[in-house]
């Protein structure tokens, strides 16, 4: 692969997905896209780049993005965010929304679904307390392939044993050969939609809770700020925003800021629960909370 070809692919991936590749990641491009070339009958990466340059093939561009996207995820990943969800965020939002009895949760970059399904299992365990509530969990991802896997809810033994408590495995999964199928009830609690974090998100509506974990680490600083700013517009006042353990807003944006009391939890910069002294967000119009299915 020539330097010109590598630069072309870096630019394409950044524009289409926000992925920021350093020069040291050239080996990763050669490895993953080499496999794609073989699947498509292309001689090498130069032939792939030539096809992309000349044809403007949107489907092939999507396949390149798909091949380069990292879909690492697991059930109850890092545990702390899920404890925060159960012990802090949920009681807070149930009190705030007691009048309308609705709760909307977004899992951005949901990958093969483990994060969204982990939240759904927590909510199902609290079903008695949530009787009469309308709860929506929306999971989005740029990759149609991983969304299809998430909808199927079929996981390998390796995927199951990473973070999933045994009591939840026995309660919510059934074995199918050497794999495990998540119960239809839990799968039905999550609506999965294709969405690119770089594209407008107004159609998603407003959310009480937004999980956007372990995806921003692949973006450069301007793209991180853009994505967090766009997601902040989907967050209700005093709603909760959760990032990955290795992610931060410090030095990137003041639209989302740390919570006053809880490490790992973030708020809209204008929230009464936001930690003072870390900036404030500009005034933004708020849309009413939406409910019901949307296309």
C-alpha positions as CSV (number, residue, x, y, z in Angstrom):
1,X,0.0,0.0,0.0
2,X,1.4,3.4,-1.0
3,X,1.4,6.4,1.3
4,X,-1.1,8.0,-1.1
5,X,-3.5,5.0,-0.8
6,X,-3.2,5.0,3.0
7,X,-3.9,8.8,3.2
8,X,-7.0,8.3,0.9
9,X,-8.3,5.5,3.2
10,X,-7.6,7.5,6.4
11,X,-9.5,10.5,4.9
12,X,-12.4,8.3,3.8
13,X,-12.7,6.6,7.2
14,X,-12.6,9.9,9.0
15,X,-15.3,11.5,6.9
16,X,-17.6,8.4,6.9
17,X,-17.2,7.2,10.5
18,X,-15.1,9.7,12.5
19,X,-12.4,7.1,12.9
20,X,-9.0,8.7,13.4
21,X,-6.1,6.6,12.3
22,X,-2.5,7.4,13.2
23,X,0.4,6.5,10.9
24,X,1.1,3.6,13.3
25,X,-2.2,2.0,12.4
26,X,-1.1,1.3,8.8
27,X,-0.7,-2.4,9.7
28,X,-4.3,-2.5,10.9
29,X,-5.6,-1.1,7.6
30,X,-3.5,-3.5,5.6
31,X,-4.7,-6.5,7.7
32,X,-8.4,-5.8,7.8
33,X,-8.8,-4.4,4.3
34,X,-6.6,-7.1,2.9
35,X,-9.3,-9.6,4.0
36,X,-12.0,-7.4,2.3
37,X,-9.9,-7.3,-0.9
38,X,-9.8,-11.1,-1.0
39,X,-13.6,-11.3,-0.4
40,X,-14.3,-8.9,-3.2
41,X,-11.8,-10.4,-5.6
42,X,-9.6,-7.4,-5.7
43,X,-5.8,-7.9,-6.3
44,X,-4.6,-5.6,-3.4
45,X,-5.3,-2.4,-1.5
46,X,-4.3,-0.3,-4.5
47,X,-7.0,-1.9,-6.5
48,X,-9.5,-1.2,-3.7
49,X,-8.5,2.4,-3.5
50,X,-8.8,2.7,-7.3
51,X,-12.3,1.3,-7.2
52,X,-13.3,3.7,-4.5
53,X,-11.8,6.7,-6.3
54,X,-13.3,6.0,-9.7
55,X,-16.7,4.4,-8.9
56,X,-17.8,6.3,-5.8
57,X,-19.3,3.0,-4.7
58,X,-21.3,3.7,-1.6
59,X,-21.7,0.1,-0.8
60,X,-18.0,-0.6,-1.0
61,X,-17.3,2.5,1.1
62,X,-19.7,1.0,3.7
63,X,-17.8,-2.3,3.6
64,X,-14.5,-0.5,4.2
65,X,-16.0,1.3,7.3
66,X,-17.5,-2.0,8.5
67,X,-14.1,-3.8,8.2
68,X,-12.3,-1.0,10.1
69,X,-14.9,-0.6,12.9
70,X,-13.9,-2.1,16.3
71,X,-16.8,-3.9,17.8
72,X,-15.4,-4.9,21.2
73,X,-18.1,-5.1,23.8
74,X,-19.3,-7.4,26.6
75,X,-22.1,-7.7,29.2
76,X,-21.9,-5.3,32.1
77,X,-18.6,-4.0,30.9
78,X,-16.6,-2.2,33.6
79,X,-19.5,-2.9,36.0
80,X,-19.5,0.6,37.6
81,X,-21.7,2.3,35.0
82,X,-24.3,-0.3,35.5
83,X,-24.2,0.1,39.3
84,X,-24.6,3.8,38.7
85,X,-27.5,3.1,36.4
86,X,-29.3,0.9,39.0
87,X,-28.4,2.8,42.2
88,X,-28.3,6.4,41.1
89,X,-29.6,7.2,37.7
90,X,-32.8,5.1,37.8
91,X,-34.1,6.3,41.2
92,X,-33.4,9.9,40.1
93,X,-35.2,9.5,36.8
94,X,-38.1,7.6,38.3
95,X,-38.7,10.5,40.7
96,X,-38.3,13.1,38.0
97,X,-40.7,11.4,35.6
98,X,-43.2,10.1,38.1
99,X,-46.0,12.2,36.5
100,X,-45.6,11.0,32.9
101,X,-44.2,7.5,33.8
102,X,-41.9,7.3,30.8
103,X,-38.2,6.6,30.6
104,X,-36.1,6.7,27.4
105,X,-32.5,5.4,27.2
106,X,-30.0,5.6,24.3
107,X,-27.1,3.3,23.8
108,X,-25.0,4.8,21.1
109,X,-22.5,2.6,19.2
110,X,-24.3,-0.4,20.7
111,X,-22.3,-3.0,18.6
112,X,-23.6,-6.5,19.1
113,X,-26.0,-5.4,21.9
114,X,-24.5,-6.5,25.2
115,X,-24.6,-3.0,26.7
116,X,-28.3,-2.4,25.9
117,X,-29.3,-5.9,26.9
118,X,-27.4,-5.5,30.2
119,X,-29.6,-2.4,30.9
120,X,-32.7,-4.3,29.9
121,X,-31.9,-7.1,32.3
122,X,-31.5,-4.6,35.2
123,X,-34.8,-3.1,34.3
124,X,-36.5,-6.5,34.1
125,X,-35.1,-7.4,37.5
126,X,-37.0,-4.3,38.8
127,X,-40.2,-5.1,36.9
128,X,-42.4,-4.8,40.0
129,X,-41.3,-1.3,40.7
130,X,-41.7,-0.3,37.0
131,X,-45.2,-1.5,36.5
132,X,-47.2,1.0,34.5
133,X,-44.1,2.7,33.1
134,X,-43.4,3.0,29.3
135,X,-39.7,2.3,28.9
136,X,-37.7,2.6,25.7
137,X,-34.2,1.5,25.1
138,X,-32.8,2.6,21.8
139,X,-29.5,1.1,20.5
140,X,-27.8,2.6,17.5
141,X,-24.8,1.6,15.5
142,X,-23.2,2.5,12.2
143,X,-22.8,-1.2,11.3
144,X,-25.7,-3.1,9.8
145,X,-23.8,-6.4,10.4
146,X,-23.4,-6.0,14.1
147,X,-27.0,-4.8,14.5
148,X,-28.2,-8.0,12.8
149,X,-26.1,-10.0,15.3
150,X,-27.6,-7.9,18.2
151,X,-31.1,-8.6,17.0
152,X,-30.5,-12.3,16.9
153,X,-29.2,-12.2,20.5
154,X,-27.1,-15.3,19.9
155,X,-23.7,-15.3,21.7
156,X,-20.7,-17.6,21.9
157,X,-19.5,-19.2,25.1
158,X,-16.6,-16.7,25.1
159,X,-19.0,-13.7,24.9
160,X,-21.3,-15.1,27.5
161,X,-18.6,-15.7,30.1
162,X,-17.3,-12.1,29.9
163,X,-19.1,-10.2,32.5
164,X,-22.4,-11.9,32.7
165,X,-23.4,-13.2,36.2
166,X,-24.3,-16.9,36.2
167,X,-27.8,-16.2,37.7
168,X,-28.6,-13.9,34.8
169,X,-27.3,-16.5,32.3
170,X,-29.6,-19.1,33.7
171,X,-32.6,-16.8,33.9
172,X,-32.4,-15.1,30.5
173,X,-30.5,-17.4,28.1
174,X,-31.1,-20.8,26.6
175,X,-28.4,-22.9,25.1
176,X,-28.5,-23.7,21.4
177,X,-25.6,-26.0,20.4
178,X,-22.4,-24.3,21.5
179,X,-24.0,-20.9,21.7
180,X,-26.5,-19.1,23.9
181,X,-29.7,-17.3,22.9
182,X,-31.0,-14.3,24.9
183,X,-34.7,-14.5,25.7
184,X,-37.1,-12.8,23.4
185,X,-38.6,-10.8,26.2
186,X,-35.3,-9.0,26.8
187,X,-34.6,-8.6,23.1
188,X,-38.0,-7.0,22.7
189,X,-37.1,-4.4,25.3
190,X,-34.5,-2.9,23.0
191,X,-35.1,-1.2,19.6
192,X,-32.0,-1.4,17.4
193,X,-31.5,1.3,14.7
194,X,-28.8,2.1,12.2
195,X,-27.3,5.5,12.9
196,X,-24.0,7.2,12.2
197,X,-22.9,9.4,15.2
198,X,-21.6,12.0,12.7
199,X,-25.0,12.5,11.1
200,X,-28.0,14.5,12.4
201,X,-29.8,12.8,15.3
202,X,-32.9,14.8,15.9
203,X,-35.1,11.9,14.7
204,X,-34.1,10.0,17.8
205,X,-35.9,12.3,20.1
206,X,-35.0,13.1,23.7
207,X,-33.5,10.8,26.3
208,X,-33.3,10.6,30.1
209,X,-30.1,8.6,29.9
210,X,-27.4,8.3,27.2
211,X,-24.7,5.7,27.2
212,X,-21.9,6.5,24.7
213,X,-19.1,4.3,25.9
214,X,-15.8,3.2,24.4
215,X,-16.3,4.7,21.0
216,X,-15.0,8.3,21.4
217,X,-11.6,6.9,22.0
218,X,-11.3,6.2,18.3
219,X,-12.1,9.9,17.3
220,X,-9.9,13.0,17.2
221,X,-10.7,15.8,19.6
222,X,-12.8,17.9,17.2
223,X,-14.9,14.9,16.3
224,X,-15.3,14.0,20.0
225,X,-16.5,17.5,20.8
226,X,-18.9,17.4,17.8
227,X,-20.4,14.0,18.8
228,X,-20.8,14.9,22.5
229,X,-22.4,18.2,21.5
230,X,-24.9,16.5,19.3
231,X,-25.8,13.9,21.8
232,X,-26.1,16.6,24.6
233,X,-29.0,18.0,22.5
234,X,-30.8,14.8,22.9
235,X,-30.5,14.8,26.7
236,X,-33.3,16.1,28.9
237,X,-32.4,18.7,31.6
238,X,-30.7,16.9,34.5
239,X,-30.5,13.7,32.4
240,X,-27.5,11.3,32.8
241,X,-24.7,10.8,30.3
242,X,-22.3,7.9,30.7
243,X,-18.9,7.6,29.0
244,X,-16.4,4.8,28.9
245,X,-13.8,4.3,31.7
246,X,-11.0,5.7,29.5
247,X,-12.9,8.6,28.2
248,X,-13.2,12.2,29.5
249,X,-14.7,15.5,28.6
250,X,-11.9,17.5,30.2
251,X,-10.1,19.7,27.6
252,X,-12.6,18.6,24.9
253,X,-16.0,20.1,25.6
254,X,-18.0,22.0,28.2
255,X,-21.3,20.8,26.7
256,X,-21.1,17.7,28.9
257,X,-19.4,18.0,32.3
258,X,-18.8,15.7,35.3
259,X,-21.6,15.2,37.9
260,X,-21.1,16.9,41.2
261,X,-21.1,13.7,43.3
262,X,-20.7,10.6,41.1
263,X,-17.4,9.7,39.4
264,X,-18.1,8.4,35.8
265,X,-21.4,10.2,35.5
266,X,-21.8,13.3,33.3
267,X,-24.4,15.9,32.8
268,X,-25.5,18.6,30.4
269,X,-23.4,21.6,31.3
270,X,-26.4,23.6,32.3
271,X,-27.7,20.9,34.7
272,X,-28.2,21.7,38.3
273,X,-26.3,18.5,39.0
274,X,-23.2,19.5,37.0
275,X,-20.0,20.1,38.8
276,X,-19.2,23.8,39.0
277,X,-16.0,25.3,37.7
278,X,-15.8,23.1,34.7
279,X,-17.6,25.4,32.2
280,X,-21.1,25.8,30.9
281,X,-22.9,25.0,27.7
282,X,-24.5,27.4,25.4
283,X,-28.2,27.7,25.5
284,X,-29.9,25.1,23.2
285,X,-33.5,24.6,22.3
286,X,-35.1,21.5,23.9
287,X,-37.5,19.2,22.1
288,X,-40.4,17.6,24.0
289,X,-39.9,14.0,25.1
290,X,-41.2,11.7,22.4
291,X,-42.7,8.3,22.9
292,X,-43.8,5.4,20.8
293,X,-42.0,3.8,17.8
294,X,-40.4,6.0,15.1
295,X,-38.9,5.0,11.8
